[in-house]
Structure formats: structure tokens, C-alpha cells
């Protein structure tokens, strides 16, 4: 069978890909959970894709076609309640229910909380700690020593715990983070298992647009809206 022309292959990929290629684009809603999950898997900088909930990241220029789900929104609050919250640590919970939109295809017949959403829950808890210190608009810059363990399924609760370890010279903050899930009924062979653990590094939001380019004076000239 003859191979399709390179141009046709490239066009097919642009229609099939859930994310714009680097250098291509559209406006992507940061409240779209699937966009952020796919962005993470594709290796995009999460801080660039989404500075904070409800805002928009810009890529340029627009792709030929955008999947319909780009236009939809999903609930993206991964912390339901804080059990403890100080300026150095936090304990919070996320109740996973079958009504979560992203469970419809993760995975068919075996719904589980996506690992990237566990990281987001830890990040939201860590961000709340920094907000207690008067630090707003902090974004996830890096995740280290990341480990996944047990699945978190509908009907179960992810318990997230974060503790501030240190502040770095560049203004970023290092958190020790862990998410656990209880398996089994309370008092009936119940066990607490680790679902995710690692270290999060949150940094201040850089005051420039995604894709900004230096102008002649060395300042940033945004190509899109600020994030």
C-alpha cells in the first residue's frame, strides 16, 4: 500500500491530536480537565498551560481543527474539604464519585482517579498553604520522586497531606506531599494505602504571556493573553 503524502499525514495528525503541537494553536481553557491531563502526559509545562483555574493559555497560530471537547468545561476542584490548614501544612480530602466527568473514559469499565489529578489535588492543597502566607498565584514548577500506589475508585476518598520543607533562593517552595486511600470498611479489615507521594516545587507565576518574545529593549512582548 502506498504511503500517504507527508502533507496528508500531517493534516490527519492535527485533526487526531487532542493537543496543539508546540508552535501551533488555540486558546485552551484551563478548567478543561482533559486538556490539562493530556498536556501533562505530552510533556507541556503545566504552569504554562494553566496558571490558575478559570484562566486561558494561548498558543499561536490556531490549528486547523480543534476537538469538540476543548469547548466543554469540567469541574476541576480537586479538594472538597480541608481538615487542617496552617501556613506550613495542610490535610484535605477529595471524595471521588461516579459523577466525575473525567471518569467516563478513565478507564471504561474500571473508573479510577487519574494520577495527574492526584498531583493536582496535592498542588491545590500546597497552594492553599502558601495563600496562608499571603502568597497568591503560585504554580507547580516541578514534581520530584513521584510514586504512584493504589488506585482511587468511585466511592473512595483521597486524603492529601502536604508539609512545607523549605523555601529556595529563587522564591520557590518545596513540599513533601502524600495522598492515601482507605481500602475496606472501617473496622472491618480496613487498610490505608498510599496512592501517590513525592515532592512538589511551587514557584511564583512569571509575569509574561505564554509564547512571549523579547522585544528590541529586552522586554517581553506577549503573543497572547497573559496567564
DRENVOSE-764861 format. One record per residue: residue number from 0; residue in three letters; chain; x, y, z of N, C-alpha, C in turn. Coordinates in nm, 3 decimals, decimal comma, m for minus. Each point is the difference from the previous one (the first is absolute). Layout:
residues N
{node NUM ALA A {X Y Z} {X Y Z} {X Y Z}}
...
This chain:
residues 227
{node 0 UNK A {0,085 m0,120 0,000} {m0,085 0,120 0,000} {0,088 0,124 0,000}}
{node 1 UNK A {m0,034 0,094 m0,086} {0,079 0,122 m0,010} {m0,017 0,085 0,124}}
{node 2 UNK A {0,109 0,061 0,043} {m0,006 0,087 0,117} {m0,063 0,133 m0,038}}
{node 3 UNK A {m0,082 0,056 0,088} {m0,063 0,128 m0,031} {0,104 0,111 m0,006}}
{node 4 UNK A {m0,027 0,104 m0,076} {0,093 0,113 m0,006} {0,024 0,057 0,138}}
{node 5 UNK A {0,118 0,055 0,021} {0,034 0,056 0,131} {m0,099 0,105 0,045}}
{node 6 UNK A {m0,047 0,083 m0,093} {m0,096 0,106 0,034} {m0,129 m0,059 0,052}}
{node 7 UNK A {m0,046 m0,111 m0,064} {m0,125 m0,063 0,043} {0,016 m0,062 0,137}}
{node 8 UNK A {0,117 m0,062 0,023} {0,026 m0,061 0,131} {0,001 0,106 0,108}}
{node 9 UNK A {0,064 0,113 m0,027} {0,007 0,108 0,098} {m0,139 0,055 0,029}}
{node 10 UNK A {m0,084 0,013 m0,102} {m0,135 0,052 0,019} {m0,082 m0,096 0,085}}
{node 11 UNK A {0,017 m0,130 m0,025} {m0,074 m0,100 0,077} {0,038 0,006 0,146}}
{node 12 UNK A {0,130 0,020 0,026} {0,046 0,008 0,138} {m0,057 0,122 0,070}}
{node 13 UNK A {m0,010 0,110 m0,071} {m0,051 0,122 0,062} {m0,146 m0,014 0,040}}
{node 14 UNK A {m0,074 m0,085 m0,074} {m0,141 m0,021 0,033} {m0,013 m0,100 0,114}}
{node 15 UNK A {0,092 m0,096 0,008} {m0,011 m0,105 0,100} {0,058 0,040 0,134}}
{node 16 UNK A {0,099 0,088 0,000} {0,068 0,034 0,123} {m0,090 0,082 0,092}}
{node 17 UNK A {m0,008 m0,038 0,129} {m0,081 0,074 0,096} {0,064 0,131 0,041}}
{node 18 UNK A {0,129 0,016 m0,029} {0,069 0,122 0,039} {0,063 0,066 m0,122}}
{node 19 UNK A {0,006 0,132 0,001} {0,072 0,067 m0,108} {0,147 m0,034 0,010}}
{node 20 UNK A {0,067 m0,009 m0,114} {0,143 m0,024 0,005} {0,068 0,129 0,044}}
{node 21 UNK A {0,120 m0,014 0,056} {0,073 0,117 0,042} {0,024 0,088 m0,123}}
{node 22 UNK A {m0,034 0,127 0,014} {0,014 0,090 m0,112} {m0,129 0,018 m0,076}}
{node 23 UNK A {m0,102 m0,086 0,029} {m0,129 0,015 m0,064} {m0,092 0,070 0,098}}
{node 24 UNK A {m0,133 0,009 m0,045} {m0,099 0,036 0,097} {m0,137 0,050 0,012}}
{node 25 UNK A {m0,033 0,003 0,131} {m0,134 0,046 0,032} {m0,001 0,045 0,144}}
{node 26 UNK A {m0,115 0,050 0,042} {m0,017 0,037 0,140} {m0,055 m0,121 0,071}}
{node 27 UNK A {0,065 m0,043 0,107} {m0,039 m0,121 0,071} {m0,046 0,033 0,140}}
{node 28 UNK A {m0,120 m0,039 0,036} {m0,052 0,031 0,133} {0,069 m0,086 0,104}}
{node 29 UNK A {0,054 0,064 0,104} {0,068 m0,075 0,104} {m0,097 m0,076 0,088}}
{node 30 UNK A {m0,131 0,029 m0,012} {m0,098 m0,074 0,079} {m0,036 m0,131 m0,067}}
{node 31 UNK A {0,049 m0,024 m0,121} {m0,025 m0,125 m0,070} {0,099 m0,103 0,051}}
{node 32 UNK A {m0,046 m0,091 0,083} {0,087 m0,097 0,065} {0,073 m0,088 m0,098}}
{node 33 UNK A {m0,067 m0,038 m0,108} {0,064 m0,090 m0,095} {0,115 0,070 m0,073}}
{node 34 UNK A {m0,016 0,127 m0,026} {0,108 0,075 m0,063} {0,123 m0,003 0,089}}
{node 35 UNK A {m0,019 0,025 0,127} {0,113 0,005 0,091} {0,063 m0,138 0,017}}
{node 36 UNK A {m0,083 m0,104 0,007} {0,053 m0,135 0,014} {0,082 m0,038 m0,122}}
{node 37 UNK A {m0,054 0,028 m0,119} {0,072 m0,033 m0,122} {0,125 0,086 m0,014}}
{node 38 UNK A {m0,008 0,124 0,046} {0,117 0,087 m0,006} {0,112 m0,056 0,085}}
{node 39 UNK A {m0,035 m0,048 0,117} {0,099 m0,057 0,090} {0,066 m0,122 m0,063}}
{node 40 UNK A {m0,084 m0,088 m0,057} {0,054 m0,121 m0,062} {0,089 0,034 m0,119}}
{node 41 UNK A {m0,033 0,108 m0,070} {0,075 0,038 m0,119} {0,128 0,074 0,032}}
{node 42 UNK A {0,021 0,030 0,129} {0,123 0,065 0,040} {m0,002 0,151 m0,006}}
{node 43 UNK A {m0,119 0,060 m0,012} {m0,009 0,145 0,001} {0,024 0,051 0,143}}
{node 44 UNK A {0,046 0,121 0,012} {0,017 0,063 0,129} {m0,137 0,032 0,057}}
{node 45 UNK A {m0,037 m0,063 0,112} {m0,133 0,020 0,057} {m0,021 0,146 0,040}}
{node 46 UNK A {0,107 0,065 0,044} {m0,014 0,140 0,039} {m0,032 0,087 m0,121}}
{node 47 UNK A {0,046 m0,043 m0,116} {m0,028 0,077 m0,122} {m0,138 m0,030 m0,053}}
{node 48 UNK A {m0,041 m0,128 0,008} {m0,132 m0,038 m0,047} {m0,106 0,068 0,085}}
{node 49 UNK A {0,023 0,006 0,131} {m0,101 0,058 0,086} {0,063 0,064 0,122}}
{node 50 UNK A {m0,009 0,129 0,010} {0,056 0,069 0,115} {m0,088 m0,019 0,122}}
{node 51 UNK A {m0,128 0,007 m0,021} {m0,094 m0,023 0,109} {m0,137 m0,026 m0,060}}
{node 52 UNK A {m0,089 m0,057 0,082} {m0,131 m0,041 m0,049} {m0,076 0,116 m0,064}}
{node 53 UNK A {m0,068 m0,031 m0,110} {m0,087 0,098 m0,062} {0,069 0,093 m0,097}}
{node 54 UNK A {0,133 m0,010 m0,013} {0,070 0,086 m0,092} {0,028 m0,072 m0,131}}
{node 55 UNK A {0,061 0,068 m0,092} {0,021 m0,056 m0,133} {0,146 0,011 m0,041}}
{node 56 UNK A {0,052 m0,110 m0,054} {0,136 0,000 m0,053} {m0,010 0,019 m0,150}}
{node 57 UNK A {0,093 0,072 m0,057} {m0,003 0,028 m0,143} {0,115 m0,070 m0,072}}
{node 58 UNK A {m0,031 m0,057 m0,116} {0,101 m0,056 m0,088} {m0,022 0,069 m0,134}}
{node 59 UNK A {0,099 0,003 m0,086} {m0,017 0,073 m0,124} {0,084 m0,062 m0,112}}
{node 60 UNK A {m0,060 m0,013 m0,123} {m0,134 0,040 m0,044} {m0,100 m0,112 0,021}}
{node 61 UNK A {m0,131 0,019 m0,029} {m0,101 m0,102 0,024} {0,019 m0,122 m0,089}}
{node 62 UNK A {m0,032 m0,123 0,053} {0,007 m0,119 m0,082} {m0,117 m0,004 m0,097}}
{node 63 UNK A {0,006 m0,088 m0,096} {m0,106 m0,009 m0,101} {m0,131 m0,042 0,062}}
{node 64 UNK A {0,005 m0,085 0,101} {m0,124 m0,047 0,062} {0,024 m0,019 0,149}}
{node 65 UNK A {m0,103 0,021 0,077} {0,008 m0,017 0,145} {m0,106 m0,098 0,043}}
{node 66 UNK A {0,038 m0,099 0,080} {m0,096 m0,099 0,045} {m0,114 0,067 0,075}}
{node 67 UNK A {m0,119 m0,058 m0,012} {m0,118 0,061 0,061} {0,015 0,013 0,151}}
{node 68 UNK A {0,074 m0,093 0,062} {0,008 0,007 0,146} {0,084 0,116 0,049}}
{node 69 UNK A {0,075 0,069 m0,089} {0,068 0,122 0,041} {m0,100 0,104 0,048}}
{node 70 UNK A {m0,119 m0,006 m0,060} {m0,100 0,102 0,027} {m0,083 m0,029 0,123}}
{node 71 UNK A {0,012 m0,121 0,053} {m0,078 m0,037 0,118} {0,079 0,033 0,125}}
{node 72 UNK A {m0,069 0,007 0,112} {0,068 0,026 0,127} {m0,028 m0,113 0,096}}
{node 73 UNK A {0,094 m0,022 0,089} {m0,017 m0,102 0,103} {0,028 0,064 0,135}}
{node 74 UNK A {m0,059 m0,057 0,103} {0,029 0,046 0,135} {0,143 m0,041 0,030}}
{node 75 UNK A {0,078 0,093 0,049} {0,140 m0,033 0,022} {0,046 0,040 0,139}}
{node 76 UNK A {m0,086 m0,019 0,097} {0,037 0,022 0,138} {0,032 m0,135 0,059}}
{node 77 UNK A {0,126 m0,022 0,032} {0,045 m0,131 0,046} {0,014 m0,007 0,151}}
{node 78 UNK A {m0,048 0,102 0,071} {m0,005 m0,003 0,146} {m0,142 0,032 0,041}}
{node 79 UNK A {m0,064 m0,094 0,069} {m0,137 0,023 0,046} {m0,005 0,067 0,136}}
{node 80 UNK A {0,096 m0,033 0,086} {m0,003 0,053 0,136} {0,140 m0,003 0,062}}
{node 81 UNK A {0,032 0,106 0,073} {0,125 0,002 0,077} {m0,030 m0,044 0,143}}
{node 82 UNK A {0,073 m0,100 0,046} {m0,013 m0,046 0,138} {0,094 0,079 0,090}}
{node 83 UNK A {0,115 0,037 m0,055} {0,098 0,082 0,070} {0,064 0,093 m0,102}}
{node 84 UNK A {0,026 0,124 0,041} {0,066 0,093 m0,091} {0,073 0,107 0,080}}
{node 85 UNK A {0,133 0,000 m0,013} {0,083 0,101 0,065} {0,093 0,058 m0,106}}
{node 86 UNK A {0,091 0,087 0,043} {0,093 0,059 m0,097} {0,122 m0,089 m0,025}}
{node 87 UNK A {m0,004 m0,124 0,053} {0,109 m0,095 m0,025} {m0,048 m0,137 m0,048}}
{node 88 UNK A {m0,128 m0,029 0,018} {m0,049 m0,133 m0,039} {m0,151 0,001 m0,024}}
{node 89 UNK A {m0,046 m0,106 m0,063} {m0,144 m0,014 m0,025} {m0,036 m0,146 m0,011}}
{node 90 UNK A {m0,121 m0,030 0,044} {m0,059 m0,133 m0,017} {m0,137 0,023 m0,062}}
{node 91 UNK A {m0,027 m0,064 m0,111} {m0,126 0,022 m0,070} {m0,050 m0,131 m0,059}}
{node 92 UNK A {m0,125 0,001 m0,045} {m0,057 m0,121 m0,060} {m0,067 0,032 m0,133}}
{node 93 UNK A {0,001 m0,099 m0,086} {m0,072 0,006 m0,127} {m0,084 m0,126 m0,009}}
{node 94 UNK A {m0,134 0,017 0,003} {m0,091 m0,113 m0,012} {m0,022 m0,030 m0,148}}
{node 95 UNK A {0,036 m0,118 m0,042} {m0,014 m0,038 m0,140} {m0,136 m0,066 m0,021}}
{node 96 UNK A {m0,078 0,055 m0,091} {m0,133 m0,055 m0,028} {m0,010 m0,040 m0,146}}
{node 97 UNK A {m0,099 m0,084 m0,029} {m0,021 m0,046 m0,138} {m0,046 0,114 m0,090}}
{node 98 UNK A {m0,039 0,114 0,059} {m0,049 0,113 m0,079} {0,113 0,084 m0,060}}
{node 99 UNK A {0,126 m0,029 0,039} {0,112 0,077 m0,053} {0,008 m0,020 m0,152}}
{node 100 UNK A {0,003 0,112 m0,075} {m0,002 m0,009 m0,146} {0,117 m0,078 m0,058}}
{node 101 UNK A {0,117 0,020 0,057} {0,120 m0,060 m0,057} {0,008 m0,151 0,020}}
{node 102 UNK A {m0,088 m0,057 0,082} {0,002 m0,145 0,021} {m0,068 m0,075 m0,113}}
{node 103 UNK A {m0,069 0,072 m0,087} {m0,074 m0,065 m0,108} {0,092 m0,078 m0,093}}
{node 104 UNK A {0,122 0,046 m0,016} {0,092 m0,073 m0,088} {0,134 m0,031 0,067}}
{node 105 UNK A {0,000 0,002 0,133} {0,124 m0,031 0,074} {m0,032 m0,093 0,117}}
{node 106 UNK A {m0,015 m0,126 m0,023} {0,002 m0,071 m0,128} {m0,137 m0,063 m0,021}}
{node 107 UNK A {m0,043 m0,024 m0,123} {m0,130 m0,062 m0,023} {m0,009 m0,134 0,072}}
{node 108 UNK A {m0,100 m0,013 0,086} {m0,017 m0,125 0,074} {0,081 m0,009 0,127}}
{node 109 UNK A {0,095 0,089 0,018} {0,083 m0,001 0,121} {0,040 0,144 0,032}}
{node 110 UNK A {m0,096 0,081 0,046} {0,029 0,141 0,027} {0,092 0,020 0,120}}
{node 111 UNK A {0,103 0,079 m0,018} {0,093 0,034 0,108} {0,041 0,146 m0,014}}
{node 112 UNK A {0,034 0,061 0,111} {0,047 0,139 m0,001} {0,134 0,006 m0,073}}
{node 113 UNK A {0,011 0,080 m0,106} {0,127 0,009 m0,074} {0,114 0,048 0,090}}
{node 114 UNK A {0,117 m0,054 m0,024} {0,115 0,038 0,080} {0,030 0,148 m0,007}}
{node 115 UNK A {m0,019 0,062 m0,117} {0,028 0,142 m0,013} {m0,094 0,082 0,086}}
{node 116 UNK A {m0,121 m0,052 0,026} {m0,094 0,071 0,086} {0,038 m0,014 0,147}}
{node 117 UNK A {0,065 m0,110 0,034} {0,052 m0,013 0,137} {0,106 0,108 0,023}}
{node 118 UNK A {0,085 0,020 m0,100} {0,102 0,104 0,011} {m0,066 0,137 0,012}}
{node 119 UNK A {m0,106 0,022 m0,075} {m0,071 0,128 0,007} {m0,060 0,022 0,138}}
{node 120 UNK A {m0,054 m0,107 0,061} {m0,056 0,012 0,135} {0,108 0,040 0,099}}
{node 121 UNK A {0,117 m0,062 m0,011} {0,112 0,035 0,087} {0,043 0,144 m0,024}}
{node 122 UNK A {0,001 0,041 m0,126} {0,041 0,136 m0,035} {m0,098 0,103 0,056}}
{node 123 UNK A {m0,129 m0,028 m0,010} {m0,100 0,094 0,052} {0,013 0,014 0,151}}
{node 124 UNK A {0,032 m0,110 0,068} {0,018 0,006 0,145} {0,125 0,082 0,034}}
{node 125 UNK A {0,108 m0,022 m0,074} {0,124 0,074 0,024} {m0,020 0,149 m0,029}}
{node 126 UNK A {m0,075 0,029 m0,105} {m0,026 0,140 m0,034} {m0,079 0,069 0,112}}
{node 127 UNK A {m0,091 m0,072 0,063} {m0,078 0,057 0,111} {0,090 0,035 0,117}}
{node 128 UNK A {0,102 m0,083 0,024} {0,096 0,029 0,107} {0,073 0,131 m0,029}}
{node 129 UNK A {0,042 0,018 m0,123} {0,072 0,122 m0,037} {m0,091 0,123 0,003}}
{node 130 UNK A {m0,128 m0,021 m0,030} {m0,095 0,111 0,009} {m0,013 0,047 0,144}}
{node 131 UNK A {0,016 m0,092 0,095} {m0,001 0,036 0,142} {0,116 0,094 0,033}}
{node 132 UNK A {0,105 m0,008 m0,081} {0,116 0,085 0,020} {m0,009 0,129 m0,082}}
{node 133 UNK A {m0,115 0,020 m0,063} {m0,019 0,119 m0,081} {0,059 m0,011 m0,139}}
{node 134 UNK A {0,031 m0,123 m0,042} {0,058 m0,022 m0,132} {m0,106 m0,053 m0,095}}
{node 135 UNK A {m0,039 0,080 m0,095} {m0,103 m0,041 m0,095} {0,062 m0,033 m0,135}}
{node 136 UNK A {m0,078 m0,069 m0,083} {0,040 m0,032 m0,137} {0,133 m0,074 m0,007}}
{node 137 UNK A {0,013 m0,104 0,083} {0,115 m0,088 m0,006} {m0,035 m0,118 m0,090}}
{node 138 UNK A {0,094 m0,043 m0,079} {m0,026 m0,107 m0,096} {0,097 m0,116 0,021}}
{node 139 UNK A {m0,042 m0,117 m0,047} {0,085 m0,118 0,011} {0,113 0,009 m0,101}}
{node 140 UNK A {0,122 m0,002 0,051} {0,115 0,009 m0,089} {0,065 m0,134 m0,027}}
{node 141 UNK A {m0,005 m0,090 0,100} {0,069 m0,128 m0,016} {m0,053 m0,101 0,101}}
{node 142 UNK A {0,005 m0,128 m0,037} {m0,035 m0,109 0,090} {0,120 m0,094 0,006}}
{node 143 UNK A {0,043 m0,033 0,120} {0,115 m0,089 0,015} {m0,038 m0,125 0,080}}
{node 144 UNK A {0,075 m0,107 m0,024} {m0,017 m0,126 0,073} {m0,146 m0,046 0,000}}
{node 145 UNK A {m0,066 0,016 m0,114} {m0,142 m0,035 m0,009} {m0,020 m0,151 m0,002}}
{node 146 UNK A {m0,092 m0,047 0,083} {m0,034 m0,142 0,003} {m0,152 m0,016 0,008}}
{node 147 UNK A {m0,052 m0,091 m0,080} {m0,141 m0,034 0,006} {m0,016 m0,136 0,068}}
{node 148 UNK A {m0,110 m0,015 0,073} {m0,027 m0,126 0,067} {m0,138 m0,053 m0,034}}
{node 149 UNK A {m0,089 0,003 0,099} {m0,134 m0,055 m0,018} {m0,089 0,089 m0,086}}
{node 150 UNK A {m0,093 m0,065 m0,071} {m0,102 0,072 m0,074} {m0,098 0,065 0,098}}
{node 151 UNK A {m0,059 0,111 m0,042} {m0,108 0,063 0,077} {m0,124 m0,008 m0,088}}
{node 152 UNK A {m0,100 m0,075 0,046} {m0,117 m0,028 m0,082} {m0,122 0,076 0,051}}
{node 153 UNK A {m0,106 0,010 m0,080} {m0,122 0,067 0,045} {m0,049 m0,062 0,130}}
{node 154 UNK A {m0,042 0,087 0,093} {m0,043 m0,047 0,131} {0,111 0,006 0,103}}
{node 155 UNK A {0,122 0,026 m0,046} {0,114 0,010 0,092} {0,043 0,146 0,014}}
{node 156 UNK A {0,081 0,025 0,102} {0,044 0,136 0,029} {0,152 0,009 m0,003}}
{node 157 UNK A {0,050 0,094 m0,077} {0,144 0,028 m0,001} {0,029 0,100 0,111}}
{node 158 UNK A {0,087 m0,037 0,090} {0,042 0,089 0,109} {0,138 0,055 m0,037}}
{node 159 UNK A {0,010 0,129 m0,013} {0,128 0,060 m0,038} {0,062 0,073 0,118}}
{node 160 UNK A {0,130 m0,015 0,012} {0,075 0,065 0,107} {0,124 0,065 m0,061}}
{node 161 UNK A {0,018 0,126 0,027} {0,118 0,071 m0,049} {0,065 0,076 0,115}}
{node 162 UNK A {0,132 0,004 0,000} {0,072 0,075 0,103} {0,115 0,075 m0,065}}
{node 163 UNK A {0,014 0,125 0,037} {0,103 0,086 m0,056} {0,136 m0,039 0,057}}
{node 164 UNK A {0,096 m0,029 m0,089} {0,133 m0,039 0,045} {0,098 0,115 m0,002}}
{node 165 UNK A {m0,001 0,078 m0,108} {0,095 0,112 m0,007} {m0,038 0,096 m0,111}}
{node 166 UNK A {0,057 0,121 0,013} {m0,013 0,100 m0,105} {0,136 0,012 m0,069}}
{node 167 UNK A {0,001 m0,003 m0,131} {0,126 0,008 m0,074} {0,034 0,146 m0,032}}
{node 168 UNK A {0,124 0,022 m0,038} {0,047 0,136 m0,027} {m0,074 0,066 m0,116}}
{node 169 UNK A {m0,052 m0,082 m0,091} {m0,071 0,058 m0,115} {m0,146 0,034 0,031}}
{node 170 UNK A {m0,040 m0,014 0,127} {m0,137 0,035 0,039} {m0,098 m0,114 m0,011}}
{node 171 UNK A {0,047 m0,118 m0,037} {m0,089 m0,116 m0,008} {m0,005 m0,073 0,134}}
{node 172 UNK A {m0,103 m0,083 0,017} {m0,022 m0,071 0,126} {m0,007 m0,150 m0,025}}
{node 173 UNK A {0,067 m0,077 0,086} {0,003 m0,145 m0,013} {m0,094 m0,062 0,104}}
{node 174 UNK A {m0,090 m0,084 m0,047} {m0,095 m0,068 0,087} {0,019 m0,152 m0,005}}
{node 175 UNK A {m0,009 m0,063 0,115} {m0,011 m0,145 0,004} {m0,149 m0,029 m0,011}}
{node 176 UNK A {m0,039 m0,089 m0,090} {m0,142 m0,021 m0,026} {m0,034 m0,149 m0,009}}
{node 177 UNK A {m0,118 m0,033 0,049} {m0,045 m0,139 m0,005} {m0,152 m0,007 m0,008}}
{node 178 UNK A {m0,048 m0,096 m0,076} {m0,143 m0,025 m0,008} {m0,027 m0,145 0,037}}
{node 179 UNK A {m0,096 m0,023 0,088} {m0,032 m0,136 0,043} {m0,147 m0,029 m0,022}}
{node 180 UNK A {m0,033 m0,129 m0,003} {m0,138 m0,042 m0,017} {m0,027 m0,118 0,092}}
{node 181 UNK A {m0,117 0,002 0,063} {m0,038 m0,110 0,088} {m0,070 m0,107 m0,081}}
{node 182 UNK A {0,046 m0,123 0,015} {m0,060 m0,114 m0,068} {m0,072 m0,086 0,103}}
{node 183 UNK A {m0,126 m0,034 m0,030} {m0,077 m0,081 0,092} {m0,083 0,085 0,094}}
{node 184 UNK A {m0,096 m0,063 0,067} {m0,087 0,071 0,093} {0,073 0,029 0,130}}
{node 185 UNK A {m0,037 0,112 0,062} {0,061 0,038 0,126} {m0,022 m0,110 0,103}}
{node 186 UNK A {0,108 m0,044 0,062} {m0,012 m0,103 0,103} {m0,011 m0,141 m0,053}}
{node 187 UNK A {m0,008 m0,015 m0,132} {m0,013 m0,134 m0,058} {0,114 m0,019 m0,101}}
{node 188 UNK A {0,113 m0,037 0,052} {0,119 m0,021 m0,083} {0,035 0,121 m0,085}}
{node 189 UNK A {m0,026 0,118 0,053} {0,031 0,122 m0,075} {0,151 0,025 0,000}}
{node 190 UNK A {0,050 0,044 m0,111} {0,142 0,034 m0,012} {0,013 0,136 m0,068}}
{node 191 UNK A {0,103 0,072 0,037} {0,029 0,128 m0,063} {0,120 m0,020 m0,091}}
{node 192 UNK A {m0,018 0,028 m0,128} {0,104 m0,023 m0,099} {0,041 0,130 m0,067}}
{node 193 UNK A {0,126 0,008 m0,035} {0,050 0,119 m0,068} {m0,041 m0,003 m0,147}}
{node 194 UNK A {m0,060 0,109 m0,045} {m0,042 0,012 m0,140} {0,102 0,078 m0,081}}
{node 195 UNK A {0,061 0,101 0,063} {0,098 0,083 m0,069} {0,090 0,065 0,104}}
{node 196 UNK A {0,125 0,021 m0,035} {0,092 0,071 0,089} {0,110 0,065 m0,082}}
{node 197 UNK A {0,061 0,100 0,057} {0,108 0,068 m0,070} {0,027 0,136 0,062}}
{node 198 UNK A {0,079 0,078 m0,068} {0,029 0,136 0,043} {m0,041 0,097 m0,109}}
{node 199 UNK A {m0,071 0,104 0,043} {m0,048 0,102 m0,093} {0,081 0,127 0,017}}
{node 200 UNK A {0,030 0,063 m0,111} {0,067 0,130 0,005} {m0,094 0,102 m0,063}}
{node 201 UNK A {m0,050 0,092 0,082} {m0,088 0,106 m0,048} {0,081 0,128 m0,012}}
{node 202 UNK A {m0,023 0,072 m0,107} {0,075 0,123 m0,026} {m0,096 0,113 m0,033}}
{node 203 UNK A {0,048 0,124 0,012} {m0,085 0,114 m0,036} {m0,032 m0,002 m0,148}}
{node 204 UNK A {m0,117 0,050 m0,034} {m0,040 0,012 m0,140} {0,084 0,106 m0,067}}
{node 205 UNK A {0,058 m0,036 m0,113} {0,080 0,098 m0,073} {m0,094 0,097 m0,071}}
{node 206 UNK A {0,030 0,127 0,008} {m0,088 0,103 m0,055} {0,027 0,023 m0,149}}
{node 207 UNK A {m0,033 m0,105 m0,078} {0,010 0,016 m0,144} {m0,090 m0,102 m0,065}}
{node 208 UNK A {m0,033 0,024 m0,123} {m0,090 m0,089 m0,072} {0,074 m0,122 m0,050}}
{node 209 UNK A {m0,075 m0,109 m0,018} {0,056 m0,118 m0,061} {0,035 0,035 m0,144}}
{node 210 UNK A {0,120 m0,033 m0,041} {0,040 0,030 m0,137} {0,049 0,143 m0,017}}
{node 211 UNK A {0,023 0,071 0,112} {0,048 0,137 m0,011} {0,140 0,001 m0,061}}
{node 212 UNK A {0,029 0,102 m0,076} {0,131 0,012 m0,063} {0,064 0,132 0,040}}
{node 213 UNK A {0,132 0,003 0,017} {0,067 0,124 0,040} {m0,012 0,105 m0,109}}
{node 214 UNK A {m0,026 0,124 0,040} {m0,001 0,106 m0,100} {0,141 0,059 m0,009}}
{node 215 UNK A {0,014 0,108 m0,070} {0,133 0,054 m0,024} {0,066 0,050 0,127}}
{node 216 UNK A {m0,080 0,032 0,101} {0,056 0,050 0,125} {0,020 m0,112 0,102}}
{node 217 UNK A {m0,036 m0,123 m0,040} {0,020 m0,112 0,091} {m0,120 m0,031 0,084}}
{node 218 UNK A {m0,107 0,080 m0,016} {m0,122 m0,026 0,077} {m0,080 m0,107 m0,070}}
{node 219 UNK A {m0,105 m0,049 0,067} {m0,083 m0,104 m0,059} {m0,116 0,060 m0,077}}
{node 220 UNK A {m0,018 m0,046 m0,122} {m0,112 0,043 m0,081} {m0,094 m0,117 m0,016}}
{node 221 UNK A {m0,114 m0,002 0,070} {m0,090 m0,114 m0,003} {m0,059 m0,025 m0,137}}
{node 222 UNK A {m0,009 m0,131 m0,034} {m0,066 m0,039 m0,124} {m0,144 m0,037 0,027}}
{node 223 UNK A {m0,036 m0,011 0,128} {m0,136 m0,037 0,036} {m0,034 0,062 0,133}}
{node 224 UNK A {m0,111 m0,042 0,059} {m0,042 0,054 0,128} {0,093 m0,050 0,109}}
{node 225 UNK A {0,017 0,078 0,104} {0,082 m0,042 0,112} {m0,068 m0,112 0,074}}
{node 226 UNK A {0,082 m0,085 0,062} {m0,054 m0,111 0,078} {0,035 0,021 0,145}}
